[in-house]
Amino acid sequence: MRAMIIYASWFGHNRVVAERIAAQLEARGITTVCAPVNEIAPAELLGCDLLVLGSYTHGHHASRQLHELLAATPPVRLQRAAVGVFGVRNPDGEADGIDELTLRLEQLGAMPVVQPLRINLPAPDYLPHVWFDADVERRTLAFADELIMAAPLAR
């Protein structure tokens, strides 16, 4: 199985989560590419069995670059992969970039195979060493394991 974790990160939060997910997938024997969205071309999604997208939320929206990647990728390529979504956010009770990204995938016929991983950032200190605690680590690894179990080729 081949997995791709593509993320958008302004301050490094989603990069940290993406790297933890990638390490868990690789520890389970899955070939994994983990990269920021600006380093990925739509053609690289060809043959991807598991696609995991991570985005920040800014003004209740997901990364513009992730939206552009999805727009440039043939829907059938997305539909052939098991898809997951994650992101960090400032919980204010309103829709966020994770919701927006999930909705866009659904519109393209690529339904996420597991519930999105949402990590709330504790205001006002958004530094990675503060927010990535044991609970976030546990939830991140559990999300990776859920993705593995939900991906068709993992069974």
C-alpha positions in Angstrom: 0.0 0.0 0.0 1.1 3.5 -0.8 0.1 6.5 1.4 0.5 10.2 0.9 0.1 12.7 3.7 -0.2 16.2 2.3 -0.4 19.1 4.6 -0.6 22.9 4.8 1.0 24.5 7.8 1.8 28.1 8.7 3.4 27.6 12.1 4.4 23.9 12.0 1.4 22.4 13.8 0.1 20.4 10.9 3.6 19.4 10.0 4.1 17.9 13.4 0.8 15.9 13.2 1.6 14.8 9.6 5.0 13.5 10.6 3.5 11.6 13.5 0.9 10.0 11.2 3.6 9.2 8.7 5.8 7.5 11.3 2.8 5.4 12.5 2.0 4.3 9.0 5.6 3.4 8.2 5.9 1.5 11.5 3.0 -0.6 10.2 4.8 -1.3 6.9 3.1 1.2 4.7 5.2 3.1 2.2 4.5 6.8 3.0 5.2 10.1 1.5 4.7 13.1 3.8 5.1 16.5 2.3 3.8 20.1 2.3 1.2 20.8 -0.3 3.5 23.3 -2.1 5.9 20.3 -2.9 3.2 18.0 -4.4 1.9 18.0 -8.0 -1.5 16.4 -8.9 0.3 13.7 -10.9 2.0 12.4 -7.8 -1.4 11.2 -6.4 -1.5 8.6 -9.1 -1.4 5.1 -7.5 -2.0 6.5 -4.1 -4.0 4.0 -1.9 -4.4 6.2 1.1 -4.5 10.0 0.9 -4.4 12.1 4.1 -4.9 15.8 3.9 -4.1 18.2 6.7 -5.0 21.9 6.9 -4.9 24.9 9.1 -8.0 27.0 9.5 -7.8 30.7 8.7 -10.9 32.7 8.7 -12.9 29.5 8.9 -11.3 28.2 5.6 -8.9 25.5 4.7 -5.6 26.1 2.8 -6.1 27.6 -0.6 -3.2 25.5 -1.9 -5.0 22.3 -0.8 -8.1 23.5 -2.6 -6.0 24.1 -5.7 -4.5 20.7 -5.5 -7.9 19.1 -5.3 -9.2 21.2 -8.2 -6.2 20.1 -10.4 -6.6 16.4 -9.5 -8.9 14.3 -11.6 -11.8 13.2 -9.3 -11.4 9.6 -10.2 -7.9 9.7 -8.7 -9.3 10.9 -5.4 -12.2 8.4 -5.5 -9.8 5.4 -5.9 -8.0 6.3 -2.6 -9.1 5.9 1.0 -9.1 9.5 2.2 -8.6 11.1 5.7 -8.6 14.7 6.9 -6.9 16.3 9.9 -6.2 19.7 11.1 -5.5 22.0 14.0 -7.8 24.8 14.8 -8.8 27.5 17.3 -12.2 26.1 18.5 -14.7 28.9 18.4 -17.8 26.8 17.7 -18.1 27.7 14.0 -17.3 25.7 10.9 -13.7 25.4 10.2 -11.2 24.5 7.4 -11.5 20.8 8.3 -15.3 21.0 7.6 -14.7 22.9 4.4 -12.0 20.4 3.1 -14.2 17.4 4.0 -17.2 18.9 2.2 -15.0 19.6 -0.9 -13.8 16.0 -1.0 -17.4 14.7 -0.6 -18.4 16.9 -3.6 -15.6 15.3 -5.6 -16.9 11.8 -4.7 -14.1 11.1 -2.3 -15.7 10.4 1.1 -13.4 10.3 4.0 -13.1 6.8 5.4 -12.8 7.9 9.1 -13.9 10.9 11.1 -11.5 13.9 10.7 -8.9 14.4 13.4 -9.5 17.8 14.9 -6.9 19.2 17.3 -7.8 22.3 19.2 -5.0 24.8 19.8 -5.0 26.3 23.3 -5.1 30.1 23.1 -3.1 32.2 23.3 0.1 30.1 23.2 0.1 28.2 19.9 3.7 26.9 20.2 4.0 23.2 19.2 5.9 22.2 22.4 2.8 23.4 24.4 -0.1 21.9 22.5 1.3 18.5 21.4 0.7 16.7 24.7 0.2 13.0 25.5 -3.6 13.2 24.6 -2.8 14.7 21.2 -0.2 12.0 20.6 -2.7 9.3 21.5 -5.4 10.7 19.3 -3.0 11.2 16.4 -1.7 7.6 16.5 -5.3 6.3 16.9 -6.3 8.3 13.8 -3.4 6.7 11.8 -4.5 3.2 13.0 -8.1 3.9 12.0 -6.9 5.0 8.5 -5.0 1.7 8.2 -8.0 -0.4 9.2 -10.3 1.6 6.9 -8.1 1.5 3.8 -9.2 -1.4 1.5 -5.7 -2.7 0.8 -4.7 -2.8 4.5 -7.2 -5.6 5.2 
